[in-house]
Amino acid sequence: MTMTRQDTDVVWALHGLADSRASVRLRAALAAGTAPDPGLVEALVERCAVEPEFFVRDMLTWALTRHPVSLTLPALLRELGAQRAQARSQALHTLSKIGDPRGWPAITPALLADADDEVARSAWRAAVVLVPEGEETALARELATQLGRGGRETQRSLSQALVALGEAVVPVLDAAASAGGPGARAHALATRRLLRDPDAGFAWAIEEAKRVVALGGAPQDG
């Protein structure tokens, strides 16, 4: 059987995605997105789970967004149950880029509270993109359970997700700022500050919030 030019391109891309050289994998991912083919979807998803280079992973995600959602969505949803943290994280990241609302039911409380920080951060970002209208407050309550978690970048990511939900988070943040441990309270206060003053910057907001909590007070909005 004679191979067509398209078949040859698919074979080259499949081999390229597995190449030991990052530059070759990058070109293969670019080619896969430039000329989408159903035969590449599974390979692209599988490569996302193990690809060590950020810039190649970014290109893999772009390539997947160029394929029909009817093919990519089922493959990505399967990855959310994978043991490998990177598989879950990259699948969530790609779902956020695709933005199809059918991905929303898969953003479970377990993923939002995943033990791996990168997975949780990807879940937070995907959740605020996919949340249906009217469910913002419920999502804010779920996200608020993670206040005070992790280091500076993890906390920054959570604050950004909460701020993206808008005014729906205000009562949730107010409740969190008056309950729980010092870390969660400070994080809630810092997030509330960022909601009111997006230019404040997270580093300043969290340090100011920690000072306020240590002094036993609460900042005044204004």
N, C-alpha and C positions, 0 to 999 in steps of 0.2 A: 504494500500500500504506500502510495506516494504521500509524503508529508507536505502540507501547505506551508506557506510563509508564516501564517499565524501559529501553526503547530510548532514550527521551529522556534519562534519567538518565545512561546510558552516554555518549551524545554530549556532554552537558554536562561530564562528568568528563574526557573526552578533550580537549575544548577547554580546560578549566580547567588541566589538567596542563601545557599549553603556554603558558599566559598569562604575560605579562611581570611580573606582580605576584606576589611570594612569598606574600602572604596568600591570593590566589585559588588558587594551586597547593596550598597547605596545605589549604584547604577541599576541593579536588577529591580530594586523597589521602585525607582523612578520609572523604569520601563513598564513595570506592572501597572502603575497608575496612569501612565500616558496612553497605554493601549490595554484597557481592562479586558480581562478574560475570566469567565467563570472557573476555569481550571486552576486559577492562581489563588482563589480566596482562601482555601484551607491552608495552603503553604504560607501565605502572608500572616494568617492568624497564628499558626504554629511558630513562625519565626519571631513574632512579637514576644512570645513567652520566654525566649532564650537569648534574644539579641542583646549583646553587652553595650553597644554604642548608642548613646542617646540620639544622635543625629540620624542614625539609621532607623531607630524605632520611630522617630518622627515621620520619616519618609514612608515607613510601612503603614503607619496610621493614615497618612495622606492617600496612599494607594488604595487602602480599603474604602475610604470615603468615595472613591471614584467608581466603585462597583455597586451594583444594584443592592439596595437594602434588603431585598427578599433573600439574598444570598449571604450577606455579611451578618445580618442581625442574628440568625440562628447560631452561627458559628461563634459569634462573640458571647452570646448568652451562655453557651456551653462552657466557655472559659471561666465564667464567674465562679464555677464550682471547682476549679482546678486547685491542686495542692500547691503548685508553684505560685508564690506571691506575685512575681512579675507578670505571670499570665493573667491573674485577676486584675492587677493594676492597669496593664495595657489595654485589656478589654474594656474596662471602665472608661479609660481615657478616650478610646476610639468611639465608644458609645456617646460620649459627651460631644465629640466632634461631628458625629453623624446627626445627632439631635432628634432622632425619631422617637416620638412619644411612646411607642410600643415597648421601648426599653425600660420605661419607668417601673413596672411591677417587679423587675429583677433587682432594683436598688433596695435591698432588704436592710432591716436594722442590723443584721449580722455583718453586712458589708460596711455599713456606716461606722460600725464599731470594730472593724477588723483589727486584729492584734498587730498587723504590719502597718506602720505609719503611711507608707507609700500607697498601699491599697486603700486605706481609709481616706487619705487626701484625694485620691482619684474618685472615690465614691462620693465624697462631699461635692466635688466639682460637677460630677455627672448628675447628681441629685438636683442641684439648683438649676441646671439646664433643662432637665426632663420633668420636673415637678408640674403636675397639672394645676391649672388655675383653681384657687380655692383650697389647695392643700398645703399652702406655704407655712401656715402656723403649725400644722402637725409636723411638717418636716423640721421646722425650727426647734420644736420640742425635742425631736429625736437628736438633732445635731447638738443641742444644748447639753445632752448627757456626756458629750466629749469635751466640754469646757475644762481647761486646765491640763489637758493631755499633752504629753510630749514636750519637745524643745521649741525654740523660737519659731522655726519655719513651719512646724506642724500647727502651732497655735495661730500663726499668721494665716495659714490656709483655711483653718476653720473660721476665723473672723471674716475673711473675705467671702466665704460661702454664706455665712449668716447675713452679712451686710447686703449681699446680692438679693436676698429675699425681701428687702425693704422694710416697710413699717410693720409687717406681720411679725417681726422678731422682737419688737419693743417690749410687749408684756412678758415674753419668754426671758429676755435678758434682764428685765427688772426683777423677775422672780429669782433668777439665778444669782443676781448680784447681792441678794439679801439672804441667801441660803448656801449650804455646802461649805466646802473647805476654802481656805484662803486663795489657793491657786485658781479654782473655778470662779470664785467671786471676782478676783482681779481680771481674769480673762473676760468675764461678762462685762465688767465696767469698761475695759479697753475696747471691746467690740461696740458697745453703746456709744463710746466717744467717736469711734471711726464712722459709725452710722450718721452721727450728727455733723462730724467734721472730717470728711474723707481725706483732706490734705494733712491731717495731723501726723500720719505715719504710725505704723504699728509699734516700732521700737519705743517711741516716746509715749504712746498711749498705754502700753503695758507697764512700763516703768512707773508712770504716774499712777496707774491703777493699783499697783503693788504698794506704793507709798500710802495711798488713801486707805487701803485695806489694813495695812499695818497700824495706821493711826486710828482705825475703828470708825472711819467716816464713810461718806459717799459723795461723789462729785456732783456738783450742780450743773444741769444742762443749761446751756445758754450760748 
